[in-house]
């Protein structure tokens, strides 16, 4: 890069430089790569003393089942776990990075990390990449403020609710929660409700399937 080019101010807005190139390639018979569809059902629910997280175990690449036993519930800290939907590699690396940052934070402060600290780190990182990191997350944990449950969208926006669902099977799972949720549930009730919500996603969404993981 020349010194003159380095001093030029970047031009804002979208760039369509490759559109003409792609049109020429298509006229020559070359097929352009297309985005793959992903499928998942993840869910979480707050009960009297904590949080229950659940996920299916099917990983898909468009219409192909790539893995029947994919672990979608990720360890963040001893008191915090996270479910991931979207691109498997993005969710894995995002949660691994968050886990290491929280461990360094715990060692530096000598305190158990709070769920809102994990939430802030996640939303700042995802917002920085403007949605290009395909990670839709359900973050749950227990700290001195009590149980907390959040959804984190790929662009960095968040919600805090008593029960949440994400992924392609989220509508079916949400229907189960809306019909069966009640305040101050016992742990066993919450686990059964969460498992039923994941099964609802599995039975009504082709992108979800295999087994049910509960944490």
ChimeraX commands (.cxc) that place a marker at each C-alpha (Angstrom):
marker #1 position 0.00,0.00,0.00 radius 0.5
marker #1 position 1.34,3.42,-0.91 radius 0.5
marker #1 position 1.69,6.24,1.58 radius 0.5
marker #1 position -0.88,8.28,-0.36 radius 0.5
marker #1 position -3.40,5.43,-0.19 radius 0.5
marker #1 position -2.87,5.05,3.54 radius 0.5
marker #1 position -3.73,8.70,4.10 radius 0.5
marker #1 position -7.02,8.57,2.20 radius 0.5
marker #1 position -10.16,8.76,4.29 radius 0.5
marker #1 position -12.29,5.60,4.17 radius 0.5
marker #1 position -15.57,5.95,2.28 radius 0.5
marker #1 position -18.64,4.99,4.29 radius 0.5
marker #1 position -21.62,2.94,3.19 radius 0.5
marker #1 position -21.94,-0.37,1.37 radius 0.5
marker #1 position -19.48,-1.58,-1.25 radius 0.5
marker #1 position -20.84,-3.22,-4.41 radius 0.5
marker #1 position -17.47,-3.67,-6.13 radius 0.5
marker #1 position -17.90,-7.43,-6.49 radius 0.5
marker #1 position -21.43,-7.41,-7.93 radius 0.5
marker #1 position -20.27,-7.04,-11.54 radius 0.5
marker #1 position -17.64,-9.72,-11.04 radius 0.5
marker #1 position -20.26,-12.12,-9.68 radius 0.5
marker #1 position -22.56,-11.44,-12.63 radius 0.5
marker #1 position -19.75,-12.24,-15.08 radius 0.5
marker #1 position -18.91,-15.46,-13.25 radius 0.5
marker #1 position -22.56,-16.56,-13.38 radius 0.5
marker #1 position -22.74,-15.93,-17.15 radius 0.5
marker #1 position -19.73,-18.23,-17.52 radius 0.5
marker #1 position -21.54,-21.05,-15.74 radius 0.5
marker #1 position -19.90,-20.79,-12.32 radius 0.5
marker #1 position -22.20,-21.31,-9.35 radius 0.5
marker #1 position -21.71,-18.85,-6.52 radius 0.5
marker #1 position -21.61,-20.18,-2.95 radius 0.5
marker #1 position -24.83,-19.78,-1.00 radius 0.5
marker #1 position -25.41,-19.40,2.71 radius 0.5
marker #1 position -26.30,-22.59,4.55 radius 0.5
marker #1 position -29.40,-22.79,6.70 radius 0.5
marker #1 position -28.85,-23.74,10.33 radius 0.5
marker #1 position -31.25,-25.42,12.76 radius 0.5
marker #1 position -31.38,-25.59,16.54 radius 0.5
marker #1 position -33.71,-25.42,19.52 radius 0.5
marker #1 position -32.29,-23.94,22.71 radius 0.5
marker #1 position -34.27,-22.80,25.74 radius 0.5
marker #1 position -33.94,-21.70,29.34 radius 0.5
marker #1 position -36.27,-21.18,32.29 radius 0.5
marker #1 position -35.86,-19.64,35.75 radius 0.5
marker #1 position -37.11,-21.60,38.76 radius 0.5
marker #1 position -37.23,-20.77,42.47 radius 0.5
marker #1 position -33.53,-21.27,43.22 radius 0.5
marker #1 position -31.77,-21.26,39.86 radius 0.5
marker #1 position -31.87,-21.64,36.08 radius 0.5
marker #1 position -32.38,-24.65,33.80 radius 0.5
marker #1 position -30.90,-24.61,30.27 radius 0.5
marker #1 position -31.74,-27.08,27.51 radius 0.5
marker #1 position -30.76,-27.81,23.91 radius 0.5
marker #1 position -31.17,-30.41,21.20 radius 0.5
marker #1 position -28.06,-32.14,19.82 radius 0.5
marker #1 position -28.54,-32.04,16.01 radius 0.5
marker #1 position -26.07,-29.99,13.95 radius 0.5
marker #1 position -27.09,-29.35,10.35 radius 0.5
marker #1 position -25.48,-27.92,7.23 radius 0.5
marker #1 position -28.42,-26.81,5.09 radius 0.5
marker #1 position -30.45,-30.03,4.60 radius 0.5
marker #1 position -27.70,-32.40,5.77 radius 0.5
marker #1 position -27.40,-33.68,9.35 radius 0.5
marker #1 position -23.72,-33.14,10.10 radius 0.5
marker #1 position -23.61,-34.27,13.74 radius 0.5
marker #1 position -26.21,-36.15,15.78 radius 0.5
marker #1 position -24.56,-35.46,19.15 radius 0.5
marker #1 position -23.41,-31.85,19.04 radius 0.5
marker #1 position -22.95,-30.26,22.48 radius 0.5
marker #1 position -24.73,-26.89,22.43 radius 0.5
marker #1 position -24.54,-26.12,26.16 radius 0.5
marker #1 position -21.19,-24.46,26.82 radius 0.5
marker #1 position -19.32,-23.96,30.10 radius 0.5
marker #1 position -18.63,-20.31,30.89 radius 0.5
marker #1 position -17.84,-20.39,34.61 radius 0.5
marker #1 position -18.70,-22.60,37.59 radius 0.5
marker #1 position -21.94,-20.62,38.05 radius 0.5
marker #1 position -22.66,-19.66,34.41 radius 0.5
marker #1 position -23.51,-21.72,31.32 radius 0.5
marker #1 position -24.56,-20.74,27.81 radius 0.5
marker #1 position -26.56,-22.37,24.98 radius 0.5
marker #1 position -25.58,-21.55,21.42 radius 0.5
marker #1 position -27.55,-21.42,18.16 radius 0.5
marker #1 position -26.28,-20.38,14.74 radius 0.5
marker #1 position -22.94,-21.38,13.24 radius 0.5
marker #1 position -21.41,-24.07,15.46 radius 0.5
marker #1 position -17.85,-22.76,15.07 radius 0.5
marker #1 position -18.92,-19.21,15.96 radius 0.5
marker #1 position -20.81,-20.26,19.08 radius 0.5
marker #1 position -17.94,-22.51,20.22 radius 0.5
marker #1 position -15.22,-19.88,19.78 radius 0.5
marker #1 position -17.38,-17.09,21.22 radius 0.5
marker #1 position -18.16,-19.03,24.40 radius 0.5
marker #1 position -14.55,-20.27,24.73 radius 0.5
marker #1 position -13.28,-16.70,24.49 radius 0.5
marker #1 position -15.85,-15.51,27.04 radius 0.5
marker #1 position -14.95,-18.33,29.42 radius 0.5
marker #1 position -11.24,-17.49,29.33 radius 0.5
marker #1 position -11.91,-13.76,29.83 radius 0.5
marker #1 position -14.14,-14.45,32.83 radius 0.5
marker #1 position -11.53,-16.77,34.35 radius 0.5
marker #1 position -8.91,-14.03,34.07 radius 0.5
marker #1 position -11.41,-11.62,35.63 radius 0.5
marker #1 position -12.01,-14.05,38.51 radius 0.5
marker #1 position -8.28,-14.45,39.15 radius 0.5
marker #1 position -7.70,-10.68,39.05 radius 0.5
marker #1 position -10.57,-9.79,41.39 radius 0.5
marker #1 position -10.74,-12.91,43.57 radius 0.5
marker #1 position -14.52,-12.93,43.18 radius 0.5
marker #1 position -17.05,-15.20,41.53 radius 0.5
marker #1 position -18.03,-13.62,38.18 radius 0.5
marker #1 position -21.55,-12.27,37.87 radius 0.5
marker #1 position -23.86,-13.16,35.03 radius 0.5
marker #1 position -24.21,-9.52,33.99 radius 0.5
marker #1 position -20.41,-9.34,33.53 radius 0.5
marker #1 position -20.57,-12.23,31.06 radius 0.5
marker #1 position -23.55,-10.59,29.35 radius 0.5
marker #1 position -21.71,-7.27,28.93 radius 0.5
marker #1 position -18.62,-8.95,27.46 radius 0.5
marker #1 position -20.76,-10.94,25.02 radius 0.5
marker #1 position -22.89,-8.06,23.77 radius 0.5
marker #1 position -19.89,-5.77,23.31 radius 0.5
marker #1 position -18.01,-8.38,21.26 radius 0.5
marker #1 position -21.00,-9.30,19.08 radius 0.5
marker #1 position -21.92,-5.65,18.49 radius 0.5
marker #1 position -18.34,-4.96,17.39 radius 0.5
marker #1 position -18.70,-7.52,14.58 radius 0.5
marker #1 position -22.13,-6.17,13.53 radius 0.5
marker #1 position -23.82,-9.56,13.27 radius 0.5
marker #1 position -21.12,-11.26,11.18 radius 0.5
marker #1 position -20.44,-13.62,14.10 radius 0.5
marker #1 position -23.43,-15.95,13.79 radius 0.5
marker #1 position -23.99,-16.66,17.48 radius 0.5
marker #1 position -27.46,-16.47,19.04 radius 0.5
marker #1 position -27.07,-17.33,22.71 radius 0.5
marker #1 position -29.07,-18.13,25.83 radius 0.5
marker #1 position -27.02,-17.15,28.87 radius 0.5
marker #1 position -27.99,-18.30,32.35 radius 0.5
marker #1 position -26.46,-18.50,35.78 radius 0.5
marker #1 position -26.71,-17.81,39.49 radius 0.5
marker #1 position -24.73,-15.16,41.39 radius 0.5
marker #1 position -25.22,-13.11,44.61 radius 0.5
marker #1 position -28.08,-11.21,42.92 radius 0.5
marker #1 position -29.98,-14.48,42.28 radius 0.5
marker #1 position -30.75,-16.47,39.10 radius 0.5
marker #1 position -30.48,-14.63,35.79 radius 0.5
marker #1 position -31.48,-15.63,32.26 radius 0.5
marker #1 position -30.74,-13.65,29.10 radius 0.5
marker #1 position -30.97,-13.97,25.34 radius 0.5
marker #1 position -28.13,-12.50,23.29 radius 0.5
marker #1 position -28.73,-11.87,19.59 radius 0.5
marker #1 position -25.97,-11.89,16.93 radius 0.5
marker #1 position -25.99,-8.09,16.64 radius 0.5
marker #1 position -25.51,-7.67,20.40 radius 0.5
marker #1 position -29.04,-6.87,21.58 radius 0.5
marker #1 position -30.24,-8.64,24.73 radius 0.5
marker #1 position -33.40,-9.51,26.67 radius 0.5
marker #1 position -33.92,-10.63,30.27 radius 0.5
marker #1 position -36.96,-12.87,30.75 radius 0.5
marker #1 position -38.14,-15.70,33.04 radius 0.5
marker #1 position -38.18,-18.14,30.10 radius 0.5
marker #1 position -36.53,-17.81,26.69 radius 0.5
marker #1 position -36.10,-19.78,23.46 radius 0.5
marker #1 position -33.90,-19.33,20.40 radius 0.5
marker #1 position -33.17,-21.14,17.15 radius 0.5
marker #1 position -35.29,-22.44,14.30 radius 0.5
marker #1 position -37.47,-24.46,16.70 radius 0.5
marker #1 position -37.98,-21.57,19.11 radius 0.5
marker #1 position -41.66,-20.93,18.29 radius 0.5
marker #1 position -42.71,-24.47,19.16 radius 0.5
marker #1 position -40.63,-24.36,22.35 radius 0.5
marker #1 position -42.09,-21.00,23.33 radius 0.5
marker #1 position -45.62,-22.40,22.96 radius 0.5
marker #1 position -44.75,-25.07,25.56 radius 0.5
marker #1 position -43.35,-22.46,27.94 radius 0.5
marker #1 position -46.34,-20.16,27.59 radius 0.5
marker #1 position -48.75,-22.97,28.40 radius 0.5
marker #1 position -46.77,-24.55,31.26 radius 0.5
marker #1 position -44.70,-21.84,33.00 radius 0.5
marker #1 position -45.52,-20.66,36.50 radius 0.5
marker #1 position -43.62,-18.61,39.08 radius 0.5
marker #1 position -41.45,-20.22,41.79 radius 0.5
marker #1 position -41.28,-23.68,40.23 radius 0.5
marker #1 position -39.25,-26.44,41.84 radius 0.5
marker #1 position -36.12,-27.66,40.06 radius 0.5
marker #1 position -37.69,-30.93,38.89 radius 0.5
marker #1 position -40.71,-29.09,37.45 radius 0.5
marker #1 position -38.44,-26.66,35.61 radius 0.5
marker #1 position -36.33,-29.48,34.17 radius 0.5
marker #1 position -39.41,-31.31,32.91 radius 0.5
marker #1 position -40.83,-28.12,31.37 radius 0.5
marker #1 position -37.54,-27.26,29.67 radius 0.5
marker #1 position -37.19,-30.80,28.30 radius 0.5
marker #1 position -40.76,-30.63,26.97 radius 0.5
marker #1 position -39.98,-27.31,25.27 radius 0.5
marker #1 position -36.92,-28.78,23.53 radius 0.5
marker #1 position -38.96,-31.82,22.45 radius 0.5
marker #1 position -41.55,-29.43,21.01 radius 0.5
marker #1 position -38.80,-27.92,18.85 radius 0.5
marker #1 position -37.49,-31.35,17.84 radius 0.5
marker #1 position -40.90,-32.65,16.75 radius 0.5
marker #1 position -41.90,-29.49,14.86 radius 0.5
marker #1 position -38.63,-28.38,13.26 radius 0.5
marker #1 position -36.54,-30.41,10.81 radius 0.5
marker #1 position -33.37,-28.55,11.81 radius 0.5
marker #1 position -33.65,-29.78,15.40 radius 0.5
marker #1 position -33.43,-33.39,16.51 radius 0.5
marker #1 position -31.59,-36.27,18.16 radius 0.5
marker #1 position -31.33,-35.94,21.94 radius 0.5
marker #1 position -32.20,-33.45,24.66 radius 0.5
marker #1 position -29.44,-31.99,26.84 radius 0.5
marker #1 position -30.43,-30.35,30.15 radius 0.5
marker #1 position -28.17,-28.34,32.45 radius 0.5
marker link #1:1,2 radius 0.2
marker link #1:2,3 radius 0.2
marker link #1:3,4 radius 0.2
marker link #1:4,5 radius 0.2
marker link #1:5,6 radius 0.2
marker link #1:6,7 radius 0.2
marker link #1:7,8 radius 0.2
marker link #1:8,9 radius 0.2
marker link #1:9,10 radius 0.2
marker link #1:10,11 radius 0.2
marker link #1:11,12 radius 0.2
marker link #1:12,13 radius 0.2
marker link #1:13,14 radius 0.2
marker link #1:14,15 radius 0.2
marker link #1:15,16 radius 0.2
marker link #1:16,17 radius 0.2
marker link #1:17,18 radius 0.2
marker link #1:18,19 radius 0.2
marker link #1:19,20 radius 0.2
marker link #1:20,21 radius 0.2
marker link #1:21,22 radius 0.2
marker link #1:22,23 radius 0.2
marker link #1:23,24 radius 0.2
marker link #1:24,25 radius 0.2
marker link #1:25,26 radius 0.2
marker link #1:26,27 radius 0.2
marker link #1:27,28 radius 0.2
marker link #1:28,29 radius 0.2
marker link #1:29,30 radius 0.2
marker link #1:30,31 radius 0.2
marker link #1:31,32 radius 0.2
marker link #1:32,33 radius 0.2
marker link #1:33,34 radius 0.2
marker link #1:34,35 radius 0.2
marker link #1:35,36 radius 0.2
marker link #1:36,37 radius 0.2
marker link #1:37,38 radius 0.2
marker link #1:38,39 radius 0.2
marker link #1:39,40 radius 0.2
marker link #1:40,41 radius 0.2
marker link #1:41,42 radius 0.2
marker link #1:42,43 radius 0.2
marker link #1:43,44 radius 0.2
marker link #1:44,45 radius 0.2
marker link #1:45,46 radius 0.2
marker link #1:46,47 radius 0.2
marker link #1:47,48 radius 0.2
marker link #1:48,49 radius 0.2
marker link #1:49,50 radius 0.2
marker link #1:50,51 radius 0.2
marker link #1:51,52 radius 0.2
marker link #1:52,53 radius 0.2
marker link #1:53,54 radius 0.2
marker link #1:54,55 radius 0.2
marker link #1:55,56 radius 0.2
marker link #1:56,57 radius 0.2
marker link #1:57,58 radius 0.2
marker link #1:58,59 radius 0.2
marker link #1:59,60 radius 0.2
marker link #1:60,61 radius 0.2
marker link #1:61,62 radius 0.2
marker link #1:62,63 radius 0.2
marker link #1:63,64 radius 0.2
marker link #1:64,65 radius 0.2
marker link #1:65,66 radius 0.2
marker link #1:66,67 radius 0.2
marker link #1:67,68 radius 0.2
marker link #1:68,69 radius 0.2
marker link #1:69,70 radius 0.2
marker link #1:70,71 radius 0.2
marker link #1:71,72 radius 0.2
marker link #1:72,73 radius 0.2
marker link #1:73,74 radius 0.2
marker link #1:74,75 radius 0.2
marker link #1:75,76 radius 0.2
marker link #1:76,77 radius 0.2
marker link #1:77,78 radius 0.2
marker link #1:78,79 radius 0.2
marker link #1:79,80 radius 0.2
marker link #1:80,81 radius 0.2
marker link #1:81,82 radius 0.2
marker link #1:82,83 radius 0.2
marker link #1:83,84 radius 0.2
marker link #1:84,85 radius 0.2
marker link #1:85,86 radius 0.2
marker link #1:86,87 radius 0.2
marker link #1:87,88 radius 0.2
marker link #1:88,89 radius 0.2
marker link #1:89,90 radius 0.2
marker link #1:90,91 radius 0.2
marker link #1:91,92 radius 0.2
marker link #1:92,93 radius 0.2
marker link #1:93,94 radius 0.2
marker link #1:94,95 radius 0.2
marker link #1:95,96 radius 0.2
marker link #1:96,97 radius 0.2
marker link #1:97,98 radius 0.2
marker link #1:98,99 radius 0.2
marker link #1:99,100 radius 0.2
marker link #1:100,101 radius 0.2
marker link #1:101,102 radius 0.2
marker link #1:102,103 radius 0.2
marker link #1:103,104 radius 0.2
marker link #1:104,105 radius 0.2
marker link #1:105,106 radius 0.2
marker link #1:106,107 radius 0.2
marker link #1:107,108 radius 0.2
marker link #1:108,109 radius 0.2
marker link #1:109,110 radius 0.2
marker link #1:110,111 radius 0.2
marker link #1:111,112 radius 0.2
marker link #1:112,113 radius 0.2
marker link #1:113,114 radius 0.2
marker link #1:114,115 radius 0.2
marker link #1:115,116 radius 0.2
marker link #1:116,117 radius 0.2
marker link #1:117,118 radius 0.2
marker link #1:118,119 radius 0.2
marker link #1:119,120 radius 0.2
marker link #1:120,121 radius 0.2
marker link #1:121,122 radius 0.2
marker link #1:122,123 radius 0.2
marker link #1:123,124 radius 0.2
marker link #1:124,125 radius 0.2
marker link #1:125,126 radius 0.2
marker link #1:126,127 radius 0.2
marker link #1:127,128 radius 0.2
marker link #1:128,129 radius 0.2
marker link #1:129,130 radius 0.2
marker link #1:130,131 radius 0.2
marker link #1:131,132 radius 0.2
marker link #1:132,133 radius 0.2
marker link #1:133,134 radius 0.2
marker link #1:134,135 radius 0.2
marker link #1:135,136 radius 0.2
marker link #1:136,137 radius 0.2
marker link #1:137,138 radius 0.2
marker link #1:138,139 radius 0.2
marker link #1:139,140 radius 0.2
marker link #1:140,141 radius 0.2
marker link #1:141,142 radius 0.2
marker link #1:142,143 radius 0.2
marker link #1:143,144 radius 0.2
marker link #1:144,145 radius 0.2
marker link #1:145,146 radius 0.2
marker link #1:146,147 radius 0.2
marker link #1:147,148 radius 0.2
marker link #1:148,149 radius 0.2
marker link #1:149,150 radius 0.2
marker link #1:150,151 radius 0.2
marker link #1:151,152 radius 0.2
marker link #1:152,153 radius 0.2
marker link #1:153,154 radius 0.2
marker link #1:154,155 radius 0.2
marker link #1:155,156 radius 0.2
marker link #1:156,157 radius 0.2
marker link #1:157,158 radius 0.2
marker link #1:158,159 radius 0.2
marker link #1:159,160 radius 0.2
marker link #1:160,161 radius 0.2
marker link #1:161,162 radius 0.2
marker link #1:162,163 radius 0.2
marker link #1:163,164 radius 0.2
marker link #1:164,165 radius 0.2
marker link #1:165,166 radius 0.2
marker link #1:166,167 radius 0.2
marker link #1:167,168 radius 0.2
marker link #1:168,169 radius 0.2
marker link #1:169,170 radius 0.2
marker link #1:170,171 radius 0.2
marker link #1:171,172 radius 0.2
marker link #1:172,173 radius 0.2
marker link #1:173,174 radius 0.2
marker link #1:174,175 radius 0.2
marker link #1:175,176 radius 0.2
marker link #1:176,177 radius 0.2
marker link #1:177,178 radius 0.2
marker link #1:178,179 radius 0.2
marker link #1:179,180 radius 0.2
marker link #1:180,181 radius 0.2
marker link #1:181,182 radius 0.2
marker link #1:182,183 radius 0.2
marker link #1:183,184 radius 0.2
marker link #1:184,185 radius 0.2
marker link #1:185,186 radius 0.2
marker link #1:186,187 radius 0.2
marker link #1:187,188 radius 0.2
marker link #1:188,189 radius 0.2
marker link #1:189,190 radius 0.2
marker link #1:190,191 radius 0.2
marker link #1:191,192 radius 0.2
marker link #1:192,193 radius 0.2
marker link #1:193,194 radius 0.2
marker link #1:194,195 radius 0.2
marker link #1:195,196 radius 0.2
marker link #1:196,197 radius 0.2
marker link #1:197,198 radius 0.2
marker link #1:198,199 radius 0.2
marker link #1:199,200 radius 0.2
marker link #1:200,201 radius 0.2
marker link #1:201,202 radius 0.2
marker link #1:202,203 radius 0.2
marker link #1:203,204 radius 0.2
marker link #1:204,205 radius 0.2
marker link #1:205,206 radius 0.2
marker link #1:206,207 radius 0.2
marker link #1:207,208 radius 0.2
marker link #1:208,209 radius 0.2
marker link #1:209,210 radius 0.2
marker link #1:210,211 radius 0.2
marker link #1:211,212 radius 0.2
marker link #1:212,213 radius 0.2
marker link #1:213,214 radius 0.2
marker link #1:214,215 radius 0.2
view
